[in-house]
Amino acid sequence: MTEDRTVEDLLRTLAPQVLGLLVRRHGQFDRCEDAVQEALLAAATQWPGQGVPDNPRAWLLTVATRRLTDEWRSESARRDREVAVALREPAYVGVAPPADAEPAVADADDTLTLLFLCCHPALTGSAQVALTLRAVGGLSTAQIARAHLVPEATMSQRIRRAKQRIEAAGARFTMPEPAERDERLRSVLRVLYLIFNEGYTASSGPDLHRAELTGEAIRLARILRGLLPDDGEVAGLLALMLLTDAHRAARLGPDGELVPLAEQDRTRWDAAAIAEGIALITEALTWSPPGPYQLQAAIAAVHAEASTAAETDWRQIVALYRLLARIAPNPMITLNQSVAVAMVDGPRAGLALLTPLIADERTAGHHRLAAVRAHLLELAGDAEAAREAYLAAARGTTSLPEQRYLELKAGRLATQR
Amino acid sequence: MLLIWNRPGFTEELTEQDRTALFGEVDEIMKELTETGELVDGQALANPSQTLTVRQIDGSTEIVDGPFMESKEQFAGYLTVECDSPQRAAEIAARWPDVRYGGAMEVRPVMEQAGTEM
């Protein structure tokens, strides 16, 4: 078991390095990716029994290259001319350092380039997520499909199409230009956060496979942080994930019901993850201009530092939200901000902040708005309006645990009358 | 989930050409959704005359022939798709040929086991 775990970790670390090298040498991202997946599969079946080879990276590279050339050779019988094109070394290979010269630097750059490629703007969000998990995360299509609760055939087509789109968009295996780099990095961060949330919102009961996604997102964020140690937002995202994931054991009750932050048993929070997250965000804020992920991590850190919900430094949280709303205005941020404002200035002040959202068609019918309004109306003592808002929120959600929670809150207000 | 509602047997009234075109369109959409990886699942249902409805009448459970709803349109089948937005799901539904022949597509989100921290 431990042995298998080590092999799997090793394979997932090597996967992006081997893929990067292959694509840099031969181009043809989709074929190289298939070849690497086959090599990973071969290793996963052989290594646990026969032992890990002395140079596992070279082993994988050899097997994957053999698969590629086999494919080209069998094709050459049919289509000689196309093979000549396929085997032609892309012009940029000559510019890149030889694979063995500076392996550490080349591997690092390759992993980053891969991440940027998988988060290509020509792809939809769900395709970016799937491709990142496979090409950079080294997860198999079956694992990704299980985590997303869709059939393997569905996921396999989604990944195939994503690879074809990247080829069609003419994406080269090079770093984007500096002007585009920053924008691409924002996409990478967004995709990692999507992966994290897909795992985190479902990290319960029968959906253990989805819980693995949080671990994978954190692992990838750590790799990214190793590659870009000078980016404050990368540090911020990693800190935010760690501080959020620290709640995992406390966020669900015995029957799988959601336990809100204020009612969670804080002794069950993961102290090591919190310590790491707080250290990370505290340090990042000293040298980097604060971005949205850093500010959200800072808010999570303030929550984590309080030993009870009542002792939370709400004033500091309000100040952080004010900053966040200024640099990254977003209705969801206003929602959370209103709760913090209510804690400092009273529920009516929080409700006032929500007024523009009720008129905004993007948010008017959103169940989260109704849920927050319900909470603030309850604090304000308006039980009837609160009950109606809870029921409206319960009708609006597509989450069963949320629906149960909201109906429970509405039911309790009804019995109080 | 895309729920397909149509008038049972409406295809019997079409010309052979129209009928072939309709099934071709359905195949085309299914193929496209498979290729994009958006199709999760889908089934067509048998004619409503094959339906049994179970309900309680005066405290006892009765099993009766026929569908639950006595409307002209009947629930005929469904597709489960996973797309990036509800708008995209509606776009797929709008292309379903039954709509042109007086049918309707109902687009409903599926409840999930997951939830956000509140």
HADDOCK unambig.tbl for C-alpha pairs under 7 A between the chains (distance, minus, plus):
assign (segid A and resid 126 and name CA) (segid B and resid 84 and name CA) 6.78 0.50 0.50
assign (segid A and resid 150 and name CA) (segid B and resid 40 and name CA) 6.10 0.50 0.50
assign (segid A and resid 151 and name CA) (segid B and resid 40 and name CA) 6.52 0.50 0.50
assign (segid A and resid 154 and name CA) (segid B and resid 34 and name CA) 6.70 0.50 0.50
assign (segid A and resid 154 and name CA) (segid B and resid 37 and name CA) 4.65 0.50 0.50
assign (segid A and resid 154 and name CA) (segid B and resid 38 and name CA) 6.83 0.50 0.50
assign (segid A and resid 154 and name CA) (segid B and resid 39 and name CA) 6.46 0.50 0.50
assign (segid A and resid 154 and name CA) (segid B and resid 40 and name CA) 6.18 0.50 0.50
assign (segid A and resid 155 and name CA) (segid B and resid 37 and name CA) 5.97 0.50 0.50
assign (segid A and resid 157 and name CA) (segid B and resid 34 and name CA) 6.78 0.50 0.50
assign (segid A and resid 157 and name CA) (segid B and resid 35 and name CA) 5.51 0.50 0.50
assign (segid A and resid 157 and name CA) (segid B and resid 36 and name CA) 6.23 0.50 0.50
assign (segid A and resid 157 and name CA) (segid B and resid 37 and name CA) 4.81 0.50 0.50
assign (segid A and resid 158 and name CA) (segid B and resid 36 and name CA) 5.48 0.50 0.50
assign (segid A and resid 158 and name CA) (segid B and resid 37 and name CA) 4.10 0.50 0.50
assign (segid A and resid 161 and name CA) (segid B and resid 35 and name CA) 6.90 0.50 0.50
assign (segid A and resid 161 and name CA) (segid B and resid 36 and name CA) 6.15 0.50 0.50
assign (segid A and resid 201 and name CA) (segid B and resid 114 and name CA) 5.30 0.50 0.50
assign (segid A and resid 201 and name CA) (segid B and resid 115 and name CA) 5.09 0.50 0.50
assign (segid A and resid 201 and name CA) (segid B and resid 116 and name CA) 5.20 0.50 0.50
assign (segid A and resid 202 and name CA) (segid B and resid 113 and name CA) 6.90 0.50 0.50
assign (segid A and resid 202 and name CA) (segid B and resid 114 and name CA) 4.42 0.50 0.50
assign (segid A and resid 202 and name CA) (segid B and resid 115 and name CA) 6.59 0.50 0.50
assign (segid A and resid 258 and name CA) (segid B and resid 117 and name CA) 6.89 0.50 0.50
assign (segid A and resid 260 and name CA) (segid B and resid 117 and name CA) 6.09 0.50 0.50
assign (segid A and resid 260 and name CA) (segid B and resid 118 and name CA) 4.94 0.50 0.50
assign (segid A and resid 261 and name CA) (segid B and resid 118 and name CA) 6.62 0.50 0.50
assign (segid A and resid 398 and name CA) (segid B and resid 109 and name CA) 6.84 0.50 0.50
assign (segid A and resid 398 and name CA) (segid B and resid 110 and name CA) 6.62 0.50 0.50
assign (segid A and resid 398 and name CA) (segid B and resid 111 and name CA) 4.52 0.50 0.50
assign (segid A and resid 398 and name CA) (segid B and resid 112 and name CA) 5.99 0.50 0.50
assign (segid A and resid 399 and name CA) (segid B and resid 111 and name CA) 5.44 0.50 0.50
assign (segid A and resid 399 and name CA) (segid B and resid 112 and name CA) 4.73 0.50 0.50
assign (segid A and resid 399 and name CA) (segid B and resid 113 and name CA) 5.92 0.50 0.50
assign (segid A and resid 399 and name CA) (segid B and resid 114 and name CA) 5.64 0.50 0.50
assign (segid A and resid 399 and name CA) (segid B and resid 115 and name CA) 5.36 0.50 0.50
assign (segid A and resid 400 and name CA) (segid B and resid 111 and name CA) 6.07 0.50 0.50
assign (segid A and resid 400 and name CA) (segid B and resid 112 and name CA) 5.79 0.50 0.50
assign (segid A and resid 400 and name CA) (segid B and resid 113 and name CA) 5.44 0.50 0.50
assign (segid A and resid 400 and name CA) (segid B and resid 114 and name CA) 6.97 0.50 0.50
assign (segid A and resid 401 and name CA) (segid B and resid 113 and name CA) 6.45 0.50 0.50
assign (segid A and resid 401 and name CA) (segid B and resid 114 and name CA) 6.71 0.50 0.50
assign (segid A and resid 401 and name CA) (segid B and resid 115 and name CA) 6.06 0.50 0.50
assign (segid A and resid 402 and name CA) (segid B and resid 115 and name CA) 5.74 0.50 0.50
